[in-house]
Amino acid sequence: MPAVSFHHKMKDILCMVVMVGVATIIGYVFRTFRFPETNIVVVYILSVILTARLTDGYVCGIAATVLSTCAFNIFFTSPYYTLSVDDPTYLITFSIMAATSVITSALTSKEKQMTADAVRKEQESGTLYYLTSHLADADSINSIASITVSSISTIMECKAACLCFDEKGMPERTFIQQKNEHEQIRRSVKDPDALVHRIENLRTDYDEGDEFYDWPIYGSESILGVVRIPKERASSLNEQQKRLLHSMIECVSLAMDRLRVMQEKIRSQEEANQERYRGNLLRAISHDLRTPLAGIMGTSEMIMDMSEQNEPRYELAQGIYKDADWLRGLVENILSLTRLQDGRLTLHKQMEPVEEVIGAALNVIAKRAPEREITVDIPDEIVMVPMDAGLIEQVLTNLLDNAIKHTQVQDEIIVAFRKDEQSGQAVFTVSDHGTGILDEDLPKIFEMFYTTKGSGPDARRGIGLGLAICESIIRAHGGTITASNQKKGTGAVFEFTLPLEESE
């Protein structure tokens, strides 16, 4: 850069000397033909204007004014070839000549500067238009990065680069850099963790690296990437160029944000469509299974009534009935799931006695597992709690059914209820002394379609809907549900709460 500047200055000086020299030669020609001295003065003024037009800045124009005035005094006023004057009126001529030359030089330089600014602004506007118009058509982050690199490299006259960050705010392993006018390359990122640390702790507009100056691209929620300008070029950017770079980076940020929002919207629509299709399929299958299951259960009950308990066909019919009843419960859970997903689960809350709701759930379990004994621990007085009795009965049934699946016949199962006056909550507990819940299963136990990794004999008989439905019903009531293991011994404890008073 310094060498280029020196040669440029020498070129301007040479231009000035040539212009004044040519004006002097023309002046000699005019004097030979006895033209008035005013014509010679005009020629010198013209040389000053041309010097100002062909050189940069005001310095050469002013220097040309001084040199032209001295040349006119030396070569065309008496005594010749000296800076002295015999006629004092020439001093007025010199002053007017100098003033005119300075003014015209300044105006010419100003016009030239304005023209250059207009051309530059037009170029910048064209570049920004090119950038925004192409970014609007970009269909991927990599396309945006490629367009950005091409545009910035052109306007900044360098080999710019762009490093994109993923949705978690971490940089990709490679970045795009302009190699030449028509080619881009991908390079590996050196120490991405250190880059992230520097960007996160950035206190200026850019980070000064060993090879690049990195300008962050900030999105609405997180950092989207960095624009990388080679160090040699970045260190020479003026304020106007930095402002232009910021404008381009803002355009890139808007484009990246728009693309991510659009991609997220598409993903959400796809997930919603998948959920709707799955819900429709589950609903159709469940409704189709209800009728044959009712027939199977009815037929098996008839066979059981027509048989003695010690007959083989009684045991066979009983097994069919139990499996059909389990399938019926599964179908009911699936239908409840579809109603929850469609937002069609309506609560019919009213004050209900706790003992009747628990008793209804125990009656259902007694039909499914008559051999199991369940301990009930509830207060002697009648307790009324605002709830949808049918849905809370389903919650208790699912929890008891879950306890039966993971315990042996001799293992104890307890249903308990208590009032927590301090928090204003009704607390229901279903506990057992079975295999318990694995630690890795606890955080996900209420997730839909999640099944435990336990190896109990009946653990395979489930698709992970019962507990998810329980949690949805309890949340709809304004309560909470938790799962844990027994503090002493083995077994699981499920506890859910309901408000003792209905919220307005």
VEXDREN-2710 file (C-alpha; in Angstrom, 1 decimal):
% VEXDREN-2710
k/r/px/py/pz
1/MET/0.0/0.0/0.0
2/PRO/2.7/2.7/0.8
3/ALA/4.5/2.0/-2.5
4/VAL/1.3/2.4/-4.5
5/SER/0.6/5.7/-2.6
6/PHE/4.0/7.1/-3.4
7/HIS/3.8/6.3/-7.1
8/HIS/0.3/7.8/-7.2
9/LYS/1.6/11.0/-5.6
10/MET/4.5/11.3/-8.0
11/LYS/2.0/10.8/-10.9
12/ASP/-0.1/13.7/-9.6
13/ILE/3.0/16.0/-9.2
14/LEU/4.1/15.1/-12.7
15/CYS/0.6/15.9/-14.1
16/MET/0.7/19.3/-12.3
17/VAL/4.1/20.2/-13.7
18/VAL/3.1/19.1/-17.2
19/MET/-0.1/21.2/-17.1
20/VAL/1.7/24.3/-16.0
21/GLY/4.6/23.7/-18.5
22/VAL/2.1/23.3/-21.4
23/ALA/0.3/26.5/-20.3
24/THR/3.7/28.3/-20.3
25/ILE/4.4/27.1/-23.8
26/ILE/1.0/28.2/-25.0
27/GLY/1.6/31.5/-23.3
28/TYR/4.9/32.0/-25.3
29/VAL/2.9/31.3/-28.5
30/PHE/0.2/33.8/-27.5
31/ARG/2.9/36.4/-26.8
32/THR/4.6/35.7/-30.1
33/PHE/1.3/36.5/-31.8
34/ARG/0.9/39.5/-29.5
35/PHE/-2.3/38.2/-27.8
36/PRO/-3.4/40.1/-24.7
37/GLU/-2.0/39.0/-21.4
38/THR/-5.5/38.1/-20.2
39/ASN/-5.5/35.2/-22.6
40/ILE/-2.3/33.9/-21.1
41/VAL/-3.9/34.2/-17.6
42/VAL/-6.9/32.2/-18.8
43/VAL/-4.6/29.5/-20.1
44/TYR/-2.9/29.2/-16.7
45/ILE/-6.4/29.1/-15.0
46/LEU/-7.3/26.3/-17.4
47/SER/-4.2/24.4/-16.5
48/VAL/-5.2/24.7/-12.8
49/ILE/-8.7/23.4/-13.5
50/LEU/-7.3/20.4/-15.5
51/THR/-4.8/19.6/-12.8
52/ALA/-7.6/19.6/-10.2
53/ARG/-9.6/17.4/-12.4
54/LEU/-6.9/14.9/-13.2
55/THR/-5.4/14.6/-9.7
56/ASP/-6.7/13.6/-6.3
57/GLY/-7.7/16.1/-3.6
58/TYR/-7.1/19.8/-3.3
59/VAL/-3.3/19.9/-2.7
60/CYS/-2.2/19.6/-6.3
61/GLY/-4.8/22.2/-7.4
62/ILE/-3.5/24.7/-4.9
63/ALA/0.1/23.9/-5.7
64/ALA/-0.8/24.4/-9.4
65/THR/-2.3/27.8/-8.6
66/VAL/0.9/28.9/-6.9
67/LEU/3.1/27.5/-9.6
68/SER/1.0/29.1/-12.4
69/THR/1.1/32.5/-10.7
70/CYS/4.9/32.3/-10.3
71/ALA/5.4/31.1/-13.9
72/PHE/3.3/34.0/-15.2
73/ASN/5.3/36.4/-13.2
74/ILE/8.7/34.9/-14.2
75/PHE/8.0/34.4/-17.9
76/PHE/5.4/37.1/-18.9
77/THR/5.9/40.1/-16.7
78/SER/8.8/42.6/-16.6
79/PRO/11.5/42.2/-15.5
80/TYR/11.5/38.7/-17.0
81/TYR/12.9/35.5/-15.3
82/THR/12.6/37.0/-11.8
83/LEU/9.8/37.2/-9.2
84/SER/10.0/41.0/-9.2
85/VAL/7.5/43.3/-10.9
86/ASP/7.9/46.8/-12.3
87/ASP/4.3/47.5/-12.5
88/PRO/2.5/47.3/-9.1
89/THR/-0.8/46.7/-10.9
90/TYR/0.4/43.2/-11.7
91/LEU/0.0/42.4/-8.0
92/ILE/-3.7/42.8/-8.4
93/THR/-3.6/40.6/-11.5
94/PHE/-1.7/38.0/-9.6
95/SER/-4.2/38.1/-6.7
96/ILE/-7.2/37.8/-8.9
97/MET/-5.5/35.0/-10.9
98/ALA/-4.7/33.1/-7.7
99/ALA/-8.1/33.6/-6.2
100/THR/-9.8/32.5/-9.4
101/SER/-7.6/29.5/-9.7
102/VAL/-8.1/28.4/-6.1
103/ILE/-11.9/28.8/-6.4
104/THR/-12.1/26.9/-9.7
105/SER/-9.7/24.3/-8.4
106/ALA/-11.8/23.8/-5.3
107/LEU/-15.0/23.6/-7.2
108/THR/-13.5/21.1/-9.7
109/SER/-12.2/18.9/-6.9
110/LYS/-15.5/19.1/-5.1
111/GLU/-17.4/18.1/-8.2
112/LYS/-15.0/15.3/-8.8
113/GLN/-15.4/14.1/-5.2
114/MET/-19.2/14.3/-5.5
115/THR/-19.1/12.3/-8.8
116/ALA/-16.8/9.7/-7.2
117/ASP/-19.2/9.5/-4.2
118/ALA/-22.2/9.1/-6.4
119/VAL/-20.5/6.3/-8.4
120/ARG/-19.5/4.6/-5.1
121/LYS/-23.0/4.9/-3.7
122/GLU/-24.4/3.6/-6.9
123/GLN/-22.0/0.6/-6.7
124/GLU/-22.9/0.0/-3.1
125/SER/-26.6/0.2/-3.8
126/GLY/-26.2/-2.2/-6.7
127/THR/-24.2/-4.6/-4.5
128/LEU/-26.8/-4.5/-1.7
129/TYR/-29.6/-5.0/-4.2
130/TYR/-27.8/-7.9/-5.7
131/LEU/-27.2/-9.3/-2.2
132/THR/-30.8/-8.9/-0.9
133/SER/-32.4/-10.1/-4.2
134/HIS/-30.3/-13.3/-4.3
135/LEU/-30.7/-13.9/-0.5
136/ALA/-34.4/-13.8/-1.0
137/ASP/-34.2/-16.8/-3.3
138/ALA/-31.7/-18.8/-1.1
139/ASP/-33.1/-22.1/0.1
140/SER/-30.4/-23.2/2.5
141/ILE/-27.8/-21.7/4.9
142/ASN/-25.0/-22.8/2.7
143/SER/-26.6/-20.9/-0.3
144/ILE/-26.8/-17.8/1.9
145/ALA/-23.2/-18.1/2.9
146/SER/-22.1/-18.6/-0.7
147/ILE/-24.0/-15.5/-1.9
148/THR/-22.6/-13.5/1.1
149/VAL/-19.0/-14.4/0.4
150/SER/-19.3/-13.6/-3.3
151/SER/-20.9/-10.1/-2.7
152/ILE/-18.6/-9.1/0.1
153/SER/-15.5/-10.2/-1.8
154/THR/-16.6/-8.1/-4.8
155/ILE/-17.4/-4.9/-2.9
156/MET/-14.4/-5.1/-0.5
157/GLU/-12.0/-6.4/-3.1
158/CYS/-10.7/-9.3/-1.0
159/LYS/-11.2/-13.1/-0.5
160/ALA/-13.9/-13.0/2.1
161/ALA/-15.3/-16.0/3.9
162/CYS/-18.4/-17.0/5.9
163/LEU/-18.6/-19.5/8.7
164/CYS/-22.1/-20.7/9.7
165/PHE/-23.3/-21.7/13.1
166/ASP/-25.9/-24.5/13.8
167/GLU/-29.2/-24.0/15.7
168/LYS/-27.4/-24.8/19.0
169/GLY/-25.0/-21.9/18.4
170/MET/-21.9/-24.0/17.5
171/PRO/-19.8/-23.4/14.4
172/GLU/-19.7/-25.8/11.6
173/ARG/-16.4/-27.7/10.9
174/THR/-15.8/-26.0/7.6
175/PHE/-16.4/-22.5/6.1
176/ILE/-16.7/-21.1/2.6
177/GLN/-14.1/-18.7/1.2
178/GLN/-13.8/-17.0/-2.2
179/LYS/-10.8/-18.3/-4.1
180/ASN/-11.2/-16.3/-7.2
181/GLU/-13.9/-14.5/-9.2
182/HIS/-15.6/-17.7/-10.2
183/GLU/-14.6/-20.2/-7.6
184/GLN/-15.2/-20.8/-3.9
185/ILE/-13.6/-23.4/-1.6
186/ARG/-14.3/-24.9/1.8
187/ARG/-11.7/-24.8/4.5
188/SER/-11.5/-26.4/7.9
189/VAL/-12.1/-24.4/11.0
190/LYS/-9.1/-24.2/13.3
191/ASP/-10.0/-24.6/17.0
192/PRO/-13.8/-23.9/16.8
193/ASP/-14.1/-23.9/20.6
194/ALA/-11.6/-21.0/20.9
195/LEU/-13.5/-19.1/18.2
196/VAL/-16.8/-19.5/20.1
197/HIS/-15.2/-18.3/23.3
198/ARG/-13.8/-15.2/21.6
199/ILE/-17.1/-14.4/19.9
200/GLU/-19.1/-14.9/23.1
201/ASN/-16.7/-12.5/25.0
202/LEU/-16.5/-10.0/22.2
203/ARG/-16.5/-6.3/23.3
204/THR/-16.0/-4.7/19.9
205/ASP/-17.6/-5.0/16.5
206/TYR/-15.2/-7.7/15.3
207/ASP/-12.6/-10.2/16.5
208/GLU/-9.0/-9.8/15.4
209/GLY/-7.6/-13.2/14.5
210/ASP/-4.3/-14.3/13.1
211/GLU/-5.7/-14.7/9.6
212/PHE/-9.1/-13.1/9.6
213/TYR/-11.1/-10.3/11.3
214/ASP/-14.4/-12.0/12.2
215/TRP/-17.6/-10.0/12.2
216/PRO/-20.5/-11.8/14.0
217/ILE/-23.8/-12.4/12.3
218/TYR/-26.4/-12.0/15.2
219/GLY/-29.9/-13.5/14.8
220/SER/-33.0/-12.7/16.8
221/GLU/-32.2/-15.5/19.3
222/SER/-28.6/-16.6/18.8
223/ILE/-25.5/-16.1/16.7
224/LEU/-25.9/-17.4/13.2
225/GLY/-22.3/-17.2/11.9
226/VAL/-19.4/-14.9/11.2
227/VAL/-18.2/-13.0/8.2
228/ARG/-14.4/-13.3/7.8
229/ILE/-12.3/-10.6/6.1
230/PRO/-8.6/-11.3/5.5
231/LYS/-6.5/-9.5/8.1
232/GLU/-4.5/-7.4/5.5
233/ARG/-7.7/-6.0/4.0
234/ALA/-9.7/-5.7/7.2
235/SER/-7.0/-3.5/8.8
236/SER/-7.3/-1.0/6.0
237/LEU/-11.1/-0.6/5.9
238/ASN/-12.3/2.9/6.5
239/GLU/-15.3/3.9/8.5
240/GLN/-17.5/4.1/5.4
241/GLN/-16.5/0.6/4.3
242/LYS/-17.2/-0.7/7.8
243/ARG/-20.7/0.8/7.7
244/LEU/-21.3/-0.8/4.4
245/LEU/-20.1/-4.2/5.7
246/HIS/-22.4/-3.8/8.7
247/SER/-25.4/-3.2/6.3
248/MET/-24.5/-6.3/4.3
249/ILE/-24.2/-8.4/7.5
250/GLU/-27.7/-7.2/8.6
251/CYS/-29.1/-8.3/5.3
252/VAL/-27.5/-11.7/5.8
253/SER/-28.8/-11.9/9.3
254/LEU/-32.4/-11.2/8.2
255/ALA/-32.1/-13.8/5.5
256/MET/-30.7/-16.5/7.8
257/ASP/-33.4/-15.8/10.4
258/ARG/-36.1/-15.9/7.8
259/LEU/-34.8/-19.2/6.5
260/ARG/-34.6/-20.8/10.0
261/VAL/-38.2/-19.6/10.8
262/MET/-39.4/-21.0/7.6
263/GLN/-37.7/-24.3/8.2
264/GLU/-39.0/-24.5/11.7
265/LYS/-42.5/-23.8/10.4
266/ILE/-42.2/-26.6/7.8
267/ARG/-41.0/-29.0/10.5
268/SER/-43.9/-28.0/12.8
269/GLN/-46.4/-28.5/10.0
270/GLU/-44.9/-31.9/9.2
271/GLU/-45.0/-33.0/12.8
272/ALA/-48.6/-31.7/13.1
273/ASN/-49.6/-33.7/10.0
274/GLN/-47.9/-36.8/11.3
275/GLU/-49.6/-36.4/14.6
276/ARG/-53.0/-35.9/12.9
277/TYR/-52.4/-39.0/10.7
278/ARG/-51.3/-41.1/13.6
279/GLY/-54.3/-39.9/15.7
280/ASN/-56.7/-40.7/12.9
281/LEU/-55.2/-44.1/12.4
282/LEU/-55.3/-44.9/16.2
283/ARG/-58.9/-43.7/16.4
284/ALA/-60.0/-45.8/13.5
285/ILE/-58.2/-48.9/14.7
286/SER/-59.6/-48.4/18.3
287/HIS/-63.1/-48.0/17.1
288/ASP/-62.8/-51.1/14.9
289/LEU/-61.4/-53.2/17.7
290/ARG/-64.2/-52.3/20.2
291/THR/-66.9/-54.5/18.7
292/PRO/-64.9/-57.7/18.2
293/LEU/-63.4/-57.3/21.7
294/ALA/-66.9/-56.9/23.3
295/GLY/-67.9/-60.1/21.4
296/ILE/-64.8/-62.0/22.6
297/MET/-65.3/-60.9/26.2
298/GLY/-69.0/-61.8/26.1
299/THR/-68.4/-65.2/24.6
300/SER/-65.7/-66.0/27.0
301/GLU/-67.9/-65.0/30.0
302/MET/-70.6/-67.3/28.6
303/ILE/-68.2/-70.2/28.4
304/MET/-67.0/-69.5/31.9
305/ASP/-70.6/-69.5/33.2
306/MET/-71.3/-72.8/31.4
307/SER/-68.2/-74.5/32.8
308/GLU/-67.0/-75.7/36.1
309/GLN/-63.9/-73.9/37.5
310/ASN/-61.9/-77.2/37.5
311/GLU/-62.6/-77.8/33.8
312/PRO/-59.7/-77.0/31.3
313/ARG/-62.0/-74.9/29.1
314/TYR/-62.9/-72.6/32.1
315/GLU/-59.2/-71.8/32.5
316/LEU/-58.9/-71.3/28.8
317/ALA/-62.0/-69.0/28.6
318/GLN/-60.7/-67.1/31.7
319/GLY/-57.4/-66.4/29.9
320/ILE/-59.2/-65.2/26.8
321/TYR/-61.3/-62.9/28.9
322/LYS/-58.3/-61.4/30.7
323/ASP/-56.4/-60.8/27.5
324/ALA/-59.5/-59.3/25.8
325/ASP/-60.1/-57.1/28.8
326/TRP/-56.5/-55.9/28.7
327/LEU/-56.9/-55.1/25.0
328/ARG/-60.1/-53.3/25.8
329/GLY/-58.3/-51.2/28.4
330/LEU/-55.6/-50.5/25.8
331/VAL/-58.2/-49.4/23.3
332/GLU/-59.7/-47.0/25.8
333/ASN/-56.3/-45.5/26.5
334/ILE/-55.7/-45.0/22.8
335/LEU/-59.1/-43.3/22.4
336/SER/-58.3/-41.1/25.4
337/LEU/-55.0/-40.2/23.9
338/THR/-56.6/-39.1/20.6
339/ARG/-59.1/-37.0/22.5
340/LEU/-56.3/-35.4/24.4
341/GLN/-54.3/-34.7/21.3
342/ASP/-57.3/-33.2/19.5
343/GLY/-58.2/-31.0/22.5
344/ARG/-61.6/-32.7/22.8
345/LEU/-61.1/-33.8/26.4
346/THR/-63.7/-31.9/28.4
347/LEU/-63.7/-31.9/32.2
348/HIS/-67.0/-32.3/34.0
349/LYS/-65.9/-31.3/37.4
350/GLN/-68.1/-31.5/40.5
351/MET/-67.7/-32.4/44.1
352/GLU/-67.2/-36.1/44.4
353/PRO/-66.5/-38.4/47.4
354/VAL/-63.0/-39.8/47.3
355/GLU/-64.0/-43.2/48.6
356/GLU/-66.5/-43.8/45.8
357/VAL/-64.0/-42.9/43.1
358/ILE/-61.4/-45.2/44.6
359/GLY/-64.0/-47.9/45.0
360/ALA/-65.0/-47.7/41.4
361/ALA/-61.4/-48.1/40.3
362/LEU/-61.0/-51.1/42.7
363/ASN/-64.1/-52.7/41.2
364/VAL/-62.6/-52.5/37.7
365/ILE/-59.3/-54.0/38.9
366/ALA/-61.1/-56.8/40.8
367/LYS/-62.6/-58.0/37.5
368/ARG/-59.2/-57.9/35.7
369/ALA/-57.2/-59.5/38.6
370/PRO/-59.6/-61.1/41.1
371/GLU/-56.7/-62.9/42.7
372/ARG/-55.0/-59.7/43.8
373/GLU/-55.7/-58.0/47.2
374/ILE/-55.3/-54.2/47.4
375/THR/-54.9/-52.3/50.6
376/VAL/-56.9/-49.1/51.0
377/ASP/-55.8/-46.3/53.4
378/ILE/-58.3/-43.4/53.4
379/PRO/-59.7/-41.2/56.2
380/ASP/-62.8/-42.3/58.1
381/GLU/-64.7/-39.1/57.3
382/ILE/-66.2/-38.4/53.9
383/VAL/-64.0/-36.1/51.8
384/MET/-65.4/-34.2/48.9
385/VAL/-63.0/-33.1/46.1
386/PRO/-63.8/-31.3/42.9
387/MET/-62.9/-33.6/40.0
388/ASP/-64.2/-35.4/36.9
389/ALA/-64.9/-38.7/38.6
390/GLY/-64.7/-40.8/35.4
391/LEU/-61.3/-39.4/34.4
392/ILE/-59.8/-39.7/37.9
393/GLU/-61.2/-43.3/38.1
394/GLN/-59.3/-43.9/34.8
395/VAL/-56.1/-42.5/36.4
396/LEU/-56.4/-44.7/39.4
397/THR/-57.2/-47.8/37.3
398/ASN/-54.1/-47.2/35.1
399/LEU/-51.9/-46.8/38.1
400/LEU/-53.2/-49.9/39.8
401/ASP/-53.0/-51.9/36.5
402/ASN/-49.4/-50.7/36.2
403/ALA/-48.6/-51.8/39.8
404/ILE/-50.2/-55.3/39.1
405/LYS/-48.0/-55.7/36.0
406/HIS/-44.8/-55.1/37.9
407/THR/-45.5/-57.1/41.0
408/GLN/-46.0/-60.7/42.0
409/VAL/-49.3/-62.0/43.5
410/GLN/-48.0/-61.9/47.0
411/ASP/-46.6/-58.3/46.7
412/GLU/-48.6/-55.7/48.5
413/ILE/-50.3/-52.8/46.6
414/ILE/-51.6/-49.8/48.6
415/VAL/-54.0/-47.1/47.6
416/ALA/-53.9/-44.1/50.0
417/PHE/-55.5/-40.7/50.3
418/ARG/-54.8/-37.8/52.6
419/LYS/-55.6/-34.1/52.7
420/ASP/-52.8/-31.6/52.8
421/GLU/-54.4/-28.6/54.4
422/GLN/-51.3/-26.4/54.3
423/SER/-51.1/-26.6/50.5
424/GLY/-54.8/-27.1/49.9
425/GLN/-54.2/-30.3/47.9
426/ALA/-55.9/-33.7/47.9
427/VAL/-53.0/-36.3/47.7
428/PHE/-53.6/-39.8/46.1
429/THR/-50.9/-42.4/46.4
430/VAL/-50.6/-45.8/44.6
431/SER/-47.6/-47.8/45.9
432/ASP/-46.3/-51.3/45.6
433/HIS/-43.4/-53.6/46.6
434/GLY/-42.5/-54.9/43.2
435/THR/-39.5/-54.4/41.0
436/GLY/-39.5/-50.6/41.2
437/ILE/-38.4/-48.2/38.5
438/LEU/-34.9/-48.0/37.1
439/ASP/-33.1/-44.7/37.6
440/GLU/-32.7/-44.1/33.9
441/ASP/-36.5/-44.6/33.4
442/LEU/-37.6/-42.1/36.0
443/PRO/-37.2/-38.9/34.0
444/LYS/-39.1/-40.4/31.0
445/ILE/-41.7/-42.5/32.7
446/PHE/-44.6/-40.1/31.8
447/GLU/-43.5/-39.6/28.1
448/MET/-45.9/-40.9/25.5
449/PHE/-45.0/-44.3/24.0
450/TYR/-42.1/-44.7/26.5
451/THR/-41.9/-48.2/28.0
452/THR/-39.7/-49.1/30.9
453/LYS/-36.6/-51.2/30.5
454/GLY/-37.5/-53.4/33.4
455/SER/-37.6/-57.2/32.9
456/GLY/-40.8/-58.0/34.8
457/PRO/-42.9/-60.8/33.5
458/ASP/-45.6/-58.5/32.1
459/ALA/-43.5/-55.5/31.4
460/ARG/-43.7/-56.2/27.7
461/ARG/-47.5/-55.8/27.8
462/GLY/-47.8/-52.1/27.2
463/ILE/-47.1/-49.4/24.6
464/GLY/-46.4/-46.5/27.0
465/LEU/-49.8/-44.7/27.0
466/GLY/-51.3/-45.3/30.4
467/LEU/-48.9/-43.0/32.5
468/ALA/-48.9/-40.3/29.8
469/ILE/-52.7/-40.2/29.8
470/CYS/-52.6/-40.0/33.6
471/GLU/-50.3/-37.0/33.5
472/SER/-52.5/-35.2/31.0
473/ILE/-55.7/-35.8/33.0
474/ILE/-54.1/-34.6/36.3
475/ARG/-52.6/-31.5/34.6
476/ALA/-56.1/-30.7/33.1
477/HIS/-57.4/-30.8/36.7
478/GLY/-54.7/-28.4/37.8
479/GLY/-52.7/-31.0/39.8
480/THR/-49.4/-32.7/39.6
481/ILE/-48.2/-36.3/39.4
482/THR/-44.8/-37.8/40.3
483/ALA/-43.1/-41.2/40.3
484/SER/-40.4/-42.5/42.6
485/ASN/-39.1/-45.6/44.3
486/GLN/-39.8/-46.8/47.8
487/LYS/-37.3/-45.3/50.3
488/LYS/-37.2/-48.6/52.2
489/GLY/-37.2/-51.8/50.2
490/THR/-38.2/-52.2/46.6
491/GLY/-41.2/-51.0/44.7
492/ALA/-42.7/-47.9/43.0
493/VAL/-44.7/-45.0/44.4
494/PHE/-47.0/-42.9/42.2
495/GLU/-48.5/-39.8/43.8
496/PHE/-50.8/-37.2/42.3
497/THR/-52.5/-34.2/43.7
498/LEU/-55.8/-32.4/43.0
499/PRO/-56.8/-28.9/44.4
500/LEU/-59.2/-29.2/47.3
501/GLU/-61.1/-26.1/46.1
502/GLU/-62.1/-25.4/42.5
503/SER/-60.3/-22.4/41.0
504/GLU/-62.5/-19.7/39.6
END
